[in-house]
């Protein structure tokens, strides 16, 4: 458990913190009360290994992360400048060894993050008292360890954590309805499909005996799935397991803890580019206009450029985010949007377009409020932006090993980036049938969005799902244009091509 004695703030930094806070408010930033704590590098690594929280449940992953951060710091491979927690009040940590200009930059950056946490739609459903909730989770798991043993609890937590991304982040905003078929209203029976025909030809084109036979077949098919569970495909696999798997009480508690924390962290994965871009935009604005002394300019420029540096072929959310916010502000200030601008044919005219609207600041606050990374990139990553910043697609030449441009096509570049960001880079997995073949087998389906799943991870995931479900589990996935069914029965993993003779799941997922 991370414990530390607070290091007092120097008077100069206390004064700077107050000035930055008040200046940020004059720009319209609206943030939670921010509590800054000063830490040495050892304390910073402890907190960072816990994801910024003073307490987490006992698990080896925290020790592994701490060791990684300690070695990173020891060998000069990186250091932590800021850490901020989505909470009310918002907690942020500063490392005491950082120079004053770095501390001011971090404070300005933190106020940008806190404003984003408070006002972005995708964070609106998160638990704002998560510091307390994490401590509760720690207490729960420690009690389970006392009763059932460290080894049993930690092994089960390993299983749960391997499945932590099998949630439905959009379910926090949408009412999807009850997935229990017992609560579903019966649907009115649809008549068998008929071919169009004139009245005098109808009895030959649509023979009554064939229509009745087809209707009977349809009724029998529907009867098979009348009590299907779930009633519709569901993305929240963890919730389905909590509702239907045969788990002991302590196991249900552990799984629910992992699920709750996954939902808490999900918006951070969904807005990484925007969140870091927004915070970087404001630390840049506040520092360059108000809080960099002449003697600090070189140090500030060095730190800021390091933060937003993006070598060819790399992905830096700070760089992409800040440049997009700047571009949006510039475009809406000049009126470079809308029908008239889009239909302008003269490239020179578009380049020098300036209607003097001055709507940029208002627009970026609107974007900060309602967008996530996917629609942010989809709407505002324009071909002109890609060309200006040389955001090309790179790859290694197999013969020379040199980095080279693979594509300058803005459509392909945007699509590749969207693939990486959609669903936080995780595959879309649905529960399609919880009683497959009427044998209480779990059937999952991968909704293909253009990217295949990795087979080795699919098999390992099935093995861990089996440990919770305790019955055979299956995963339908598209691999190289073929539909494959991966299965695990507790002993052997196997895969087979899906064909018409294979029993169908209750629901189809494309």
Secondary structure, 3 states (H helix, E strand, C coil): CCCCCCECCCHHHHHHHHHHHHHHHHCCCCCCCEEEEEECHHHHHHHHHCCCCCCCCCCHHHHHHHHHHHHHHHCCCCCCCEEEECCCCEEEEEECCCCHHHHHHHHHHHHHHHHHHHHCHHHCCCCCCHHHHHHHHHHHHHHHHHHHCHHHHHHHHHHHHHCCCCCCHHHHCCCCCCCCHHHCCCCCCCCCCCCCCCHHHHHHHCCHHHHHHHHHHHHHHHHHCCCCCCCCCECCHHHHHHHHCCCCHHHHHHHHHHHHHHHHHHHHHHCHHHHHHHHHHHHHHHHHHHHCCHHHHHHHHHHHHHHHCCCCCCCCHHHHHHHHHHHHHHHHHHCCCHHHHHCCCCHHHHHCCCCCCCCHHHHHHHHHHHCCHHHHHHHHCCHHHHHHHCCCEEEECCCCCCEEEEECCHHHHHHHHHHHHHHHHCCEEEEEEEEECCCCEEEEEEECCCCCCCHHHHHHHHHHHHHHHCCCEEEEEEECCEEEEEEECCCCEEEEECCCCCCCCCCCCC
